[in-house]
């Protein structure tokens, strides 16, 4: 998976899900959850566990849609139960989400600053 393009994998209950976080996955999440894009960071601050799960869940759905495959996802609550059952898994998902929302500058850009 190419993390620099918003792609990552999530392993839950011995199943691997491919995810692609993009503008479309954020659009799907905001539409389904009734969140304005401008309020995304506030939502993440108030409900970090829910927000990370939502973003990851919709990134998995987005990958499936883009590739014409079934996501194989359980219900959102079942997904959260599985994802939040492991501190390590949640930390990994959080890292992947944050890397997509605030990618680090590449070395050339940071040298120019």
C-alpha positions in Angstrom: 0.0 0.0 0.0 1.2 3.5 -0.8 0.8 5.6 2.4 1.8 8.7 0.5 -1.3 8.4 -1.6 -3.6 7.9 1.4 -3.5 4.1 1.1 -3.1 1.9 4.1 -4.2 -1.5 5.5 -6.1 -2.3 8.7 -6.1 -5.7 10.3 -9.0 -6.6 12.5 -10.0 -10.1 13.7 -7.6 -11.8 11.3 -9.0 -9.9 8.3 -7.1 -7.3 6.3 -9.0 -4.3 4.9 -7.4 -2.0 2.3 -8.2 1.7 2.8 -7.8 4.9 0.7 -8.3 8.1 2.6 -9.1 10.9 0.1 -11.4 13.8 -0.4 -14.1 11.3 -1.3 -13.8 9.3 1.9 -14.0 12.5 3.9 -17.0 13.6 1.9 -18.7 10.3 2.5 -18.0 10.5 6.3 -19.2 14.1 6.6 -22.4 13.3 4.7 -23.2 10.2 6.6 -22.3 11.7 10.0 -23.7 15.2 9.4 -20.4 16.9 10.0 -19.3 20.0 8.2 -15.8 19.7 6.7 -14.9 22.9 8.5 -15.8 21.2 11.8 -13.7 18.1 11.2 -10.8 19.1 13.6 -13.3 20.1 16.3 -15.0 16.7 15.9 -11.7 14.9 16.2 -10.8 16.9 19.4 -14.2 16.1 21.0 -14.6 12.5 19.9 -11.1 11.2 18.9 -11.9 7.5 19.1 -15.1 7.8 17.1 -13.6 10.2 14.5 -10.6 7.9 13.8 -12.9 4.9 13.5 -15.2 6.9 11.2 -12.4 8.1 8.9 -10.9 4.7 8.7 -14.3 3.0 8.1 -15.0 5.4 5.2 -11.5 5.1 3.8 -12.1 1.3 3.6 -15.4 1.9 1.9 -13.8 4.4 -0.5 -11.0 1.9 -1.5 -13.7 -0.7 -2.2 -15.7 1.7 -4.3 -12.7 2.8 -6.3 -11.7 -0.8 -7.0 -15.1 -2.3 -7.6 -14.9 -4.7 -4.8 -17.0 -5.5 -1.7 -15.5 -3.9 1.4 -16.5 -6.8 3.6 -17.0 -4.4 6.5 -19.2 -5.3 9.4 -21.6 -2.7 10.8 -19.9 0.5 12.1 -20.4 -0.4 15.7 -18.9 -3.9 15.1 -16.0 -2.2 13.3 -15.4 0.1 16.3 -15.6 -2.8 18.8 -12.9 -4.6 16.8 -10.7 -1.6 16.2 -10.9 -0.3 19.8 -10.3 -3.7 21.3 -6.5 -3.2 20.8 -4.7 -0.1 21.9 -2.0 -0.8 19.3 -4.5 -1.1 16.4 -6.2 2.2 17.4 -2.8 3.9 17.6 -1.9 2.6 14.2 -5.3 3.8 12.7 -4.8 7.2 14.4 -1.3 7.5 12.9 -2.5 6.7 9.4 -5.4 9.2 9.7 -3.2 12.0 11.0 -0.6 11.4 8.3 -3.2 11.9 5.7 -4.8 15.0 7.3 -1.4 16.6 8.0 1.3 15.1 5.8 4.8 16.0 6.7 6.6 18.3 4.3 9.1 16.5 2.2 12.8 17.2 3.0 13.2 19.7 0.1 10.3 21.8 1.2 11.4 21.9 4.8 15.0 22.9 3.8 13.6 25.9 1.8 11.7 27.2 4.9 
